[in-house]
Each structure stands twice: as structure tokens, then as C-alpha cells.
Amino acid sequence: MTQEIIRTEHSTPTRQFTVLLSPTRRGARLARLLATAHLGVWGLPSESAAHIVAELATNATVHGRVRGRDFQLSLTVHRDALLRIEVTDTRGEQLPPTPGTTSAPADDAESGRGLLIVEALADRWGIDLGPVPRKTIWAELNLVP
């Protein structure tokens, strides 16, 4: 006698958006606009996510820029409970401070606060290396309290 086991999963499908953008100020601005638009279509809050995307995209254009290579923005929603934001650039040899080691710049500094903003708004963030020459800075936001 053959027994068949049927398993039914009732999980919400994962939603994902990925785009390549030029490593310019215009590309960073477009990343924020696209993220806000997609989150709005998905019916998700976008204020914190928009700030995180703006900071990570700006860092990719300033610190991760390689002539002729784009950066990638990815938004992934898992089971309507978690939003993962990823920004990938092609300067894997130039790493930012790791989570928890980011220090505040001097009071009169004009830059250096981006990852502090990400750290304050995200529930988790980190750095994934590879494949060479890439690095991905990611941040996660819990969508369910």
C-alpha cells in the first residue's frame, strides 16, 4: 500500500523588487522614489524604509562607485512580516563600519551620519560580501509589532 502525504502551506507569497541604477545622485534619488512607490503599491509603510534606502543608495554612489558599474537595490517582503532592503555595489574591498561600531562624526562634519540613521531606523542591518567584487549592505524592518 502506498501512502501519500499532502502538505498545504498557507503562507503569503514573498514580494520582491530589484533594479539596477546608475551610481549617481540621480540614481540614489530614483532608488528612494522607486522604493516608496513599490511599498505604497504593496500597502506597506514607507517612511523609515525610504530613509534607509536613501542613505544606503547614497553610500553606494559615494563610497561604492566604480565607473561603468551600476548599483542594485532590492526590496523583499517575507510573509508580510519582514521587509529586507539590500543595496549592492562593486567596491567589496571598501567596507563600512560593522553594526554596533559606527561612531558619530564631529559636530561640524558635513557627512558621516548615514549608517547611524540606518542603525537607528532598522531592526537589524549588516554587510554581506561577494561574489567578488561585490558587497551588499542590508537592513531589515519588522512589519508586525
N, C-alpha and C positions, 0 to 999 in steps of 0.2 A: 504494500500500500504506500502511495506517495502522498506526503503531506505538503501542502503549500502554505507558506506564511505570507500574509499580506500586511504590509505596514503602511498606514496612511499618515502623511505628515501634513499638519495644518499650519505650517509656518508661512509668514508673509514673504513673498519673494524679495530678494535683495534688489535695490535700485542702485544704478551706477551711472556716472557721467565722467567722461575723460576727454581732455582736449589738449592739444599741443599749442603753445603760444610763444610768440617771439620774446626774447629776453630784453624787453624794453619797458619803459614806464607805461607805454600804451598797453603792452601785453599784461602787465601787472594790474592795470585798471580793468582791462577786459576780464581777467580772471575773477576779480571781485564781482563784476556785473553779472557774469555768467553763473557764478555760484549762487548769488542772490536770486536770480531768475529761476534756476532749477529748484532750489529749495522752496521757492514760492509755489511753483507748479506742483511739487510734491506735498505741499501743505505743511511744511516744517518751518520752525522759527529760524530766522537767518541772521539776526544781528550779531551775535557772538561769532558765528561761523564766517560772516563777511569780514569781520575784523581779522580773524585768524588767516583767512585766505589772503587778504591784503598784505599782511605782514610777511607771510611765507613767500608769496609771489614777489614781493619787493626784494626780499633777501635773495631769491633766485636770480633776479635781474641784476642785482648789485654785486653779490658775492659768488654767484654760481654761473655767471655769464661766460660763455665761450662763443666766440664769433662763429656764426653759421649753424649753431645748435640751439634748438628750442628748449623750453622747459615744459613740463607736463603737470597739469592739475587734474586730480581725481577726487571725486566725491562718491562715497559709498554709504548707503544706509542699510544696516543689518537689522532685520525683523522690526523695523520701526522703533528700535530701542537705542541704536548707536549710530552716530554719524562719524565717519572717518574721512578726514581731509588729508590728502597727500600732495606734496609738491616735489617733483623730481627734477634735478638739474644734472649737468655733466661735469661738475667740479668735485668729484668724490674725494680728491686729495685735500680739499679745503673744508674742514669740518667746523661747525659752530660749537659753542659750549654744550655740554650734555645737560639733560634735565636736572634741575637742582643745583647746577653750578653756574648758572647765568648770574652775572653781577651787574649792578646798576652802573651806568656811566656817570661821569662827573656831571654836576648840576647844569653846567653851561654847555655840555656836549650837544651837538645837533643831531646825533644818531646814536644807535646802540640800545634802543629800548624795545625793538621788535619782538625778540624772543621772551622778554619779560611780559609783554602783552599776551603772547601766546600762552605762556605759563600761567598767567592769571585767569585767562578765559577757558582754557581747555581742561578737561578732567584728567587727561593724560596726553603726553607728547613724547616724541623720541626721534631717533635717527636710524635709518636702515641703510647699509652700504651695499653697493653692487646692483647689477653686474657692472664691472669696471667699464667706464669711468664715472658711473652714476652714484648719486646719493639721494635718498628720499627723506624729507622731514615730514613727519606726520603728526596729526593731532586728532584726538577723539573727544566727542561731546556726547554725554549721555542724554538721550531724548526723553527718557522716562525718569521721573524723580525717584 
